[in-house]
Amino acid sequence: MKHVVENIENYLCYIFNSQKDHDNFSDIVEELVAKTFAYHLGNDEQKEALSVIFQLIAQKIMSDIKPEKISYYAKSLYGIDVSNRVLSWIDEKNEELENSSDDQLLVAISNLFVQLFPNLSKINADELISVARLWMSGETYVGIYNAQQGTLNMSQIEKLCISTISYNMSLLIGNILDAIDNQAEELSEQLAMLQKMIKYGVSSRFQILICENLFDERILAKQFDDAFGQAHISEKELKQYMTANNKKALKILEQYTDYFNYKFRLFIRRS
């Protein structure tokens, strides 16, 4: 039920932000309720209960959210309470975050993630940080399992990397970026890069370019980086660089299925 209520909060925040006349927000919400499938299927008692829930959330939005912050709540995929905690965390940690390394940001965000979503992580912050570091370094699942010395089984590690870290933690960083907005440009750029490193499980900008433009395969991206990584190459320059080094790239791809060879050739031929 908590998840359902949070989804309604997020949706109504979006509606509230899109309306110029906030005085009629309660009426707009009442119309929205009547158009839902749940309302259509419900009996009179259920329809009244649904209307009450929507109106309580509407009142919470109008009374608790500052007008200058409503655009953030509208973009957030979280409920009001979680969004409030993210904003408070940024206000409290702002100066510290602006002077942090990538690893320090990872530690701070991991701690926040465990506090906000204990049911998603199901491990303590130290374990999450340890697995996240290994994931971003390009380590294999077997390597992560061995490094954790059996404290987590292979299924747990795979779920942590693919779902908890790559998706849910990446989503939290995106939410933090929306909350910061234009207040700290350098921090935003650093967080945006960290978000992609966490999403793809890679450790460099070049590996991110490989995952986004060639193939989303972190182990292969790391091999490419080791072979001819270019820290300062741009996305526009990637095709030209790969074309110039196509023999070396194709040599690496020989050990993999023909799919990767095909994707590489397709990439360098595109206009």
C-alpha positions as CSV (number, residue, x, y, z in Angstrom):
1,M,0.0,0.0,0.0
2,K,2.9,2.4,0.8
3,H,4.2,1.9,-2.8
4,V,0.7,2.6,-4.2
5,V,0.3,5.8,-2.2
6,E,3.7,7.0,-3.2
7,N,2.9,6.5,-6.9
8,I,-0.3,8.5,-6.4
9,E,1.6,11.3,-4.6
10,N,4.1,11.5,-7.4
11,Y,1.4,11.6,-10.1
12,L,-0.6,14.2,-8.3
13,C,2.5,16.3,-7.8
14,Y,3.0,16.2,-11.6
15,I,-0.6,17.3,-12.1
16,F,-0.3,20.1,-9.5
17,N,2.9,21.4,-11.1
18,S,1.2,21.4,-14.6
19,Q,-1.9,23.4,-13.4
20,K,-1.8,27.2,-13.4
21,D,-4.9,27.5,-11.2
22,H,-4.0,25.7,-7.9
23,D,-7.2,26.9,-6.2
24,N,-9.2,24.3,-8.2
25,F,-6.7,21.5,-7.5
26,S,-9.2,19.6,-5.3
27,D,-11.8,19.6,-8.0
28,I,-9.3,18.5,-10.6
29,V,-8.2,15.6,-8.3
30,E,-11.9,14.6,-7.8
31,E,-12.3,14.4,-11.6
32,L,-9.2,12.3,-11.9
33,V,-10.4,9.8,-9.3
34,A,-13.7,9.3,-11.2
35,K,-11.7,8.4,-14.3
36,T,-9.6,5.7,-12.7
37,F,-10.2,2.0,-13.5
38,A,-10.2,1.2,-9.7
39,Y,-13.1,3.8,-9.2
40,H,-15.0,2.3,-12.2
41,L,-14.7,-1.3,-10.7
42,G,-15.4,-0.3,-7.1
43,N,-18.7,-0.2,-5.2
44,D,-20.0,2.9,-3.5
45,E,-17.9,2.4,-0.3
46,Q,-14.7,1.7,-2.3
47,K,-15.3,4.7,-4.5
48,E,-15.7,7.0,-1.4
49,A,-12.6,5.5,0.2
50,L,-10.6,6.1,-3.0
51,S,-11.8,9.7,-3.3
52,V,-10.8,10.3,0.4
53,I,-7.2,8.9,-0.3
54,F,-6.8,11.1,-3.3
55,Q,-8.1,14.2,-1.5
56,L,-5.9,13.6,1.5
57,I,-2.8,13.4,-0.7
58,A,-4.0,16.6,-2.6
59,Q,-4.2,18.4,0.7
60,K,-0.8,17.2,1.7
61,I,0.7,18.5,-1.5
62,M,-1.0,21.9,-1.1
63,S,0.0,22.4,2.5
64,D,3.5,20.7,2.7
65,I,5.2,21.5,-0.5
66,K,6.9,24.8,-1.1
67,P,5.8,26.3,-4.5
68,E,9.4,26.8,-5.6
69,K,10.1,23.1,-5.1
70,I,7.1,21.6,-6.8
71,S,8.9,21.0,-10.1
72,Y,11.3,18.7,-8.3
73,Y,8.4,16.7,-6.7
74,A,6.8,16.5,-10.1
75,K,9.9,14.9,-11.6
76,S,10.7,12.7,-8.7
77,L,9.6,9.1,-9.1
78,Y,9.4,8.8,-5.3
79,G,6.7,9.7,-2.8
80,I,6.6,13.0,-0.9
81,D,8.3,11.7,2.3
82,V,11.2,10.2,0.4
83,S,11.6,13.3,-1.7
84,N,11.6,15.4,1.4
85,R,14.4,13.3,2.9
86,V,16.4,13.6,-0.3
87,L,16.1,17.4,-0.2
88,S,17.0,17.5,3.5
89,W,20.0,15.3,2.9
90,I,21.3,17.6,0.1
91,D,20.8,20.7,2.3
92,E,22.7,19.0,5.1
93,K,25.5,17.5,3.0
94,N,25.8,20.1,0.2
95,E,29.2,21.5,1.1
96,E,30.6,18.1,1.9
97,L,29.3,16.6,-1.4
98,E,30.9,19.4,-3.4
99,N,34.3,18.5,-2.1
100,S,34.0,14.8,-2.4
101,S,35.8,12.3,-4.6
102,D,33.8,9.8,-6.7
103,D,34.4,7.1,-4.0
104,Q,33.3,9.4,-1.2
105,L,30.1,10.2,-3.2
106,L,29.5,6.5,-3.6
107,V,29.8,6.0,0.1
108,A,27.5,8.9,1.0
109,I,24.9,7.8,-1.6
110,S,25.0,4.2,-0.5
111,N,24.4,5.1,3.1
112,L,21.5,7.3,2.0
113,F,20.1,4.5,-0.1
114,V,20.2,1.9,2.7
115,Q,18.4,4.5,5.0
116,L,15.7,5.2,2.4
117,F,15.2,1.7,1.0
118,P,16.2,-1.0,3.5
119,N,13.9,-3.5,1.8
120,L,15.6,-3.0,-1.6
121,S,19.2,-3.5,-0.4
122,K,18.6,-6.2,2.4
123,I,22.3,-5.8,3.3
124,N,24.2,-3.3,5.4
125,A,25.8,-0.2,3.9
126,D,29.3,-1.5,4.1
127,E,28.4,-4.7,2.1
128,L,26.6,-2.6,-0.5
129,I,29.6,-0.2,-0.9
130,S,32.0,-3.2,-1.2
131,V,29.9,-4.8,-4.0
132,A,29.3,-1.5,-5.7
133,R,33.0,-0.7,-5.8
134,L,33.8,-4.2,-7.4
135,W,30.9,-3.8,-9.8
136,M,32.2,-0.4,-11.0
137,S,35.7,-1.7,-11.3
138,G,34.4,-4.2,-14.0
139,E,34.8,-7.2,-11.8
140,T,32.9,-10.4,-12.8
141,Y,30.2,-11.9,-10.7
142,V,32.6,-14.7,-9.8
143,G,35.2,-12.2,-8.8
144,I,32.8,-10.3,-6.7
145,Y,31.6,-13.5,-5.0
146,N,35.2,-14.5,-4.2
147,A,36.0,-11.0,-2.9
148,Q,33.0,-11.2,-0.6
149,Q,34.3,-14.5,0.8
150,G,31.0,-16.3,0.6
151,T,29.0,-13.8,2.7
152,L,26.6,-13.4,-0.3
153,N,25.6,-16.2,-2.7
154,M,25.9,-15.8,-6.5
155,S,22.1,-15.1,-6.9
156,Q,22.3,-12.3,-4.3
157,I,25.3,-10.8,-6.0
158,E,23.7,-10.8,-9.5
159,K,20.5,-9.3,-8.2
160,L,22.5,-6.6,-6.2
161,C,24.5,-5.6,-9.2
162,I,21.8,-5.7,-11.9
163,S,18.8,-4.4,-9.9
164,T,19.8,-2.7,-6.7
165,I,23.0,-1.0,-7.8
166,S,22.6,-0.6,-11.6
167,Y,19.0,0.4,-11.5
168,N,17.8,1.6,-8.1
169,M,20.9,3.4,-7.0
170,S,21.2,4.9,-10.4
171,L,17.6,6.1,-10.1
172,L,18.4,7.7,-6.7
173,I,21.4,9.6,-8.2
174,G,19.1,10.9,-10.9
175,N,16.7,12.1,-8.3
176,I,19.5,13.8,-6.4
177,L,20.5,15.5,-9.7
178,D,17.0,16.8,-10.1
179,A,17.0,18.1,-6.5
180,I,20.3,19.9,-7.0
181,D,19.1,21.4,-10.3
182,N,21.4,24.2,-11.3
183,Q,22.8,25.0,-7.8
184,A,26.1,23.1,-8.2
185,E,27.3,22.6,-11.7
186,E,30.5,20.7,-11.0
187,L,28.9,18.4,-8.5
188,S,26.1,17.7,-11.0
189,E,28.6,16.8,-13.7
190,Q,30.4,14.5,-11.3
191,L,27.2,12.9,-10.1
192,A,26.0,12.4,-13.7
193,M,29.3,10.6,-14.5
194,L,29.0,8.5,-11.3
195,Q,25.4,7.6,-12.2
196,K,26.6,6.1,-15.6
197,M,29.5,4.3,-14.0
198,I,27.0,2.7,-11.5
199,K,24.5,2.0,-14.2
200,Y,26.9,0.2,-16.6
201,G,29.3,-1.2,-14.0
202,V,32.4,0.4,-15.5
203,S,35.2,2.6,-14.2
204,S,35.9,5.2,-17.0
205,R,34.3,7.6,-19.4
206,F,35.7,5.6,-22.3
207,Q,34.0,2.4,-21.1
208,I,30.7,4.4,-20.7
209,L,31.0,5.5,-24.4
210,I,31.5,1.9,-25.4
211,C,28.4,0.7,-23.5
212,E,26.3,3.6,-24.8
213,N,27.4,3.5,-28.4
214,L,28.6,0.0,-29.3
215,F,27.4,-2.7,-26.9
216,D,26.3,-2.7,-23.3
217,E,28.8,-5.4,-22.2
218,R,30.9,-4.2,-19.3
219,I,33.6,-6.9,-19.5
220,L,34.1,-6.2,-23.2
221,A,34.1,-2.4,-22.6
222,K,36.9,-2.9,-20.0
223,Q,38.9,-4.9,-22.6
224,F,38.5,-2.1,-25.1
225,D,39.6,0.4,-22.5
226,D,42.7,-1.7,-21.6
227,A,43.6,-2.0,-25.3
228,F,43.2,1.6,-26.4
229,G,41.3,3.7,-23.8
230,Q,41.1,7.4,-24.5
231,A,40.2,9.3,-21.4
232,H,39.3,12.6,-23.2
233,I,37.8,11.2,-26.4
234,S,34.3,12.6,-27.1
235,E,31.3,10.7,-28.3
236,K,31.6,12.4,-31.7
237,E,35.2,11.3,-32.0
238,L,34.5,7.7,-31.0
239,K,33.4,6.4,-34.4
240,Q,36.5,8.0,-36.1
241,Y,38.8,6.5,-33.4
242,M,37.2,3.0,-33.7
243,T,37.4,3.1,-37.5
244,A,41.1,4.0,-37.4
245,N,41.7,1.1,-34.9
246,N,39.2,-1.4,-36.4
247,K,41.7,-4.2,-36.9
248,K,42.7,-4.1,-33.3
249,A,39.1,-4.0,-32.2
250,L,38.1,-6.9,-34.4
251,K,41.0,-8.9,-33.1
252,I,39.6,-8.5,-29.6
253,L,36.1,-9.5,-30.8
254,E,37.3,-12.7,-32.3
255,Q,37.0,-14.5,-29.0
256,Y,33.3,-13.5,-28.7
257,T,30.2,-14.4,-30.7
258,D,29.6,-12.9,-34.1
259,Y,27.0,-10.6,-32.7
260,F,29.6,-8.2,-31.3
261,N,31.6,-8.3,-34.5
262,Y,28.3,-7.4,-36.4
263,K,27.5,-4.5,-33.9
264,F,31.0,-3.1,-34.3
265,R,31.0,-3.1,-38.1
266,L,27.5,-1.6,-38.1
267,F,28.7,1.2,-35.8
268,I,31.7,2.2,-37.9
269,R,29.7,2.1,-41.1
270,R,26.9,4.4,-39.9
271,S,26.9,7.9,-41.5
